[in-house]
């Protein structure tokens, strides 16, 4: 197992070298989106509408942060169960998404889309949302404010600890 210290701008070039089980310490720009936002983004893609962010090379964290306390960048921000996004993930991956972050195993369709698009799925530690929030230095809502905590936000990660759960070759820590 290897440990990678990466910025999100380096993901595209590093993905093929990262293996299932490797630790990834991630910094850079990451977007939050859960199932309600995924549905809206997928509909926008299907209708050739403008997206709230550029999917090309992007990383999405399946999270719905809690309200932000005073003097902090974000409230608790732990991962959501990723399988809830499985019906949307292949179209996002086919549209340029390179990295998904969540918890739990994924469907065969998502595995296939990860391999087809040379992408990666990283897992965060569930139940440690307050700890995870310490690695987020900036949070700004950018779309779907009507969804509340499920709105799309842009985050800045600073050495956010993750594990590669499914690599670009389809190898998995779950199998």
C-alpha positions in Angstrom: 0.0 0.0 0.0 1.2 3.5 -0.9 0.4 6.9 0.5 -0.3 9.7 -2.0 -0.3 13.4 -1.1 -2.3 15.0 -4.0 -4.0 18.2 -5.0 -7.2 17.8 -6.9 -5.4 19.4 -9.9 -3.1 16.4 -10.0 -5.8 13.7 -9.9 -6.1 13.2 -13.7 -2.4 12.4 -14.0 -2.2 10.3 -10.8 -5.3 8.2 -11.1 -3.8 5.4 -13.1 -1.0 4.9 -10.5 -3.3 4.8 -7.4 -4.3 1.3 -6.3 -7.2 0.0 -4.2 -6.1 0.2 -0.6 -3.7 3.1 -1.1 -4.1 6.1 1.2 -4.8 9.4 -0.5 -4.3 12.7 1.4 -6.2 15.1 -0.7 -6.0 18.9 -0.9 -7.7 21.3 -3.3 -11.2 22.0 -4.7 -14.0 19.4 -4.1 -17.7 19.8 -4.6 -20.5 18.4 -2.4 -23.5 16.7 -3.9 -26.0 14.1 -2.6 -28.9 12.4 -4.4 -31.2 15.4 -4.7 -28.4 17.5 -6.3 -27.3 14.6 -8.4 -30.8 14.3 -9.9 -30.8 18.0 -10.8 -27.3 17.8 -12.3 -28.2 14.7 -14.3 -31.4 16.4 -15.6 -29.3 19.5 -16.5 -26.9 17.2 -18.5 -29.8 15.5 -20.3 -31.3 18.9 -21.3 -27.9 20.4 -22.2 -28.3 23.1 -19.5 -25.6 24.9 -17.7 -24.1 22.9 -14.8 -23.3 24.5 -11.4 -19.6 23.5 -11.9 -17.4 22.0 -14.6 -17.4 18.2 -14.3 -14.2 17.8 -16.3 -11.6 16.4 -13.9 -13.8 17.3 -10.9 -14.1 15.6 -7.5 -17.4 15.2 -5.7 -17.8 14.4 -2.0 -21.1 12.8 -1.1 -21.8 14.9 2.0 -24.4 17.2 3.4 -22.5 19.5 5.9 -24.3 20.6 9.0 -24.7 24.4 9.7 -21.4 26.3 10.1 -20.5 27.2 13.7 -18.9 30.6 14.4 -15.2 30.8 13.5 -15.2 27.6 11.5 -15.2 27.1 7.7 -17.9 24.4 7.9 -19.9 22.2 10.3 -19.6 18.5 10.6 -19.0 17.0 7.2 -19.0 13.2 7.1 -19.6 11.0 4.0 -23.0 9.9 2.9 -23.7 6.3 1.7 -22.5 6.3 -1.9 -24.9 3.7 -3.3 -27.6 6.3 -3.2 -25.8 8.1 -6.1 -25.2 5.0 -8.1 -28.1 5.6 -10.6 -26.5 9.1 -11.4 -22.8 8.4 -11.2 -22.2 6.7 -14.6 -23.6 9.7 -16.5 -21.5 12.1 -14.4 -18.4 10.0 -14.9 -19.1 9.8 -18.7 -19.3 13.7 -18.6 -15.8 14.1 -17.1 -16.1 13.5 -13.3 -12.8 11.9 -12.1 -13.2 11.3 -8.4 -16.1 10.4 -6.1 -15.7 10.4 -2.3 -18.2 8.7 0.0 -18.6 5.5 2.0 -19.6 1.9 1.1 -19.5 -0.3 -2.0 -20.8 0.7 -5.4 -22.9 -1.0 -8.1 -21.5 -2.9 -11.1 -22.6 0.0 -13.4 -20.5 2.4 -11.3 -17.5 0.0 -11.4 -17.8 -0.2 -15.2 -18.1 3.6 -15.5 -15.0 4.1 -13.3 -12.9 1.8 -15.5 -14.4 3.2 -18.7 -13.5 6.7 -17.7 -10.3 6.0 -15.8 -11.8 7.5 -12.6 -11.4 6.7 -8.9 -13.6 6.2 -5.9 -12.2 7.2 -2.5 -13.7 6.4 0.9 -13.8 8.7 3.9 -14.3 7.5 7.5 -18.0 7.4 8.3 -19.0 8.7 11.8 -16.1 11.2 11.9 -17.8 14.3 10.4 -16.4 16.7 13.0 -12.9 15.3 12.4 -13.3 15.5 8.6 -14.4 19.2 8.9 -11.0 20.1 10.4 -9.5 19.3 6.9 -11.9 21.7 5.1 -10.7 25.3 5.0 -13.4 26.9 2.9 -17.0 26.2 2.1 -19.3 28.2 -0.3 -22.7 27.3 -1.5 -22.8 27.5 -5.3 -26.1 25.9 -6.4 -29.5 24.5 -5.4 -29.9 26.5 -2.2 -33.5 25.2 -1.9 -32.0 21.8 -1.0 -30.6 23.1 2.3 -27.7 20.9 3.6 -27.9 19.0 0.3 -27.2 22.1 -1.8 -24.0 22.0 -3.9 -21.0 23.5 -2.2 -17.5 24.1 -3.2 -15.0 23.1 -0.5 -11.3 23.5 -0.1 -9.7 20.3 1.3 -6.4 20.5 3.2 -4.8 17.1 3.7 -8.1 15.3 3.9 -7.4 11.6 4.7 -9.0 9.1 2.4 -8.5 5.5 1.1 -8.8 4.4 -2.5 -11.8 2.0 -2.4 -12.1 1.4 -6.2 -9.2 2.1 -8.5 -9.3 3.0 -12.2 -8.7 -0.7 -13.1 -11.8 -1.8 -11.1 -9.9 -3.3 -8.2 -11.7 -2.8 -4.9 -11.2 -3.1 -1.2 -14.8 -4.4 -1.0 -14.1 -7.6 -3.1 
